[in-house]
Amino acid sequence: MATALAVDFGDFEFSQQEAHGVVSVHNLGFGDSTAACSCGWAGRRRRLKAAATQDAWAHCLLDRCSVSSPLVVVW
């Protein structure tokens, strides 16, 4: 016996799942990196590039923005 499954796509809010901005890490020199997004968010300046990339990934997860490729841009 076959059972049909009906899915109502109106329940899913696709507009909220889309990316709002694109985030990247700006490497401004030795010991000076910061993450920024096109949605207006800006992370604090970090001495370690890895800490700035952590800020960028955390912003992407919390605010549903996307990550630039490459993530780290030499400024």
C-alpha positions as CSV (number, residue, x, y, z in Angstrom):
1,M,0.0,0.0,0.0
2,A,1.4,3.4,-1.0
3,T,1.0,6.4,1.3
4,A,1.3,10.0,0.0
5,L,2.9,12.6,2.1
6,A,1.8,16.2,1.7
7,V,4.3,18.9,2.6
8,D,3.1,22.5,3.0
9,F,6.0,24.7,2.0
10,G,4.2,27.7,3.4
11,D,5.3,26.6,6.9
12,F,9.0,27.1,6.0
13,E,10.0,30.7,6.0
14,F,12.5,30.8,3.2
15,S,13.0,34.5,3.4
16,Q,14.6,34.2,6.9
17,Q,16.9,31.4,5.8
18,E,18.6,33.4,3.0
19,A,21.9,35.0,3.6
20,H,21.9,38.6,4.7
21,G,25.5,39.6,4.0
22,V,28.9,38.4,3.2
23,V,31.6,38.3,5.9
24,S,35.3,38.5,5.4
25,V,38.4,38.9,7.6
26,H,40.6,41.9,6.8
27,N,44.3,41.2,7.5
28,L,45.7,44.7,8.1
29,G,49.2,43.6,8.9
30,F,51.1,41.6,11.6
31,G,49.0,41.4,14.7
32,D,46.1,43.4,13.3
33,S,43.0,41.6,11.9
34,T,39.3,42.3,12.0
35,A,36.2,40.7,10.6
36,A,33.5,42.7,8.8
37,C,30.3,42.0,7.0
38,S,28.3,43.7,4.2
39,C,25.3,43.7,6.5
40,G,26.9,46.3,8.7
41,W,28.4,44.1,11.4
42,A,32.1,44.7,12.4
43,G,34.1,42.6,14.8
44,R,36.7,43.9,17.1
45,R,40.3,44.1,16.2
46,R,42.3,41.0,17.0
47,R,46.0,40.3,17.4
48,L,45.5,36.8,16.0
49,K,44.1,36.2,12.5
50,A,42.6,32.9,13.8
51,A,40.6,34.8,16.4
52,A,39.2,37.1,13.8
53,T,38.1,34.1,11.6
54,Q,36.4,32.7,14.7
55,D,34.5,35.9,15.0
56,A,33.5,35.7,11.3
57,W,32.3,32.1,11.6
58,A,30.3,32.9,14.8
59,H,28.6,35.9,13.0
60,C,27.7,33.6,10.1
61,L,26.1,31.0,12.3
62,L,24.2,33.5,14.5
63,D,23.0,36.0,11.8
64,R,22.8,33.6,8.8
65,C,25.3,35.5,6.7
66,S,27.5,33.8,4.2
67,V,31.3,33.4,4.2
68,S,33.4,35.0,1.5
69,S,35.9,33.0,-0.5
70,P,38.7,33.5,0.4
71,L,37.8,34.3,3.9
72,V,41.0,36.2,4.8
73,V,41.7,39.2,2.6
74,V,45.1,41.0,2.8
75,W,44.3,44.7,3.0
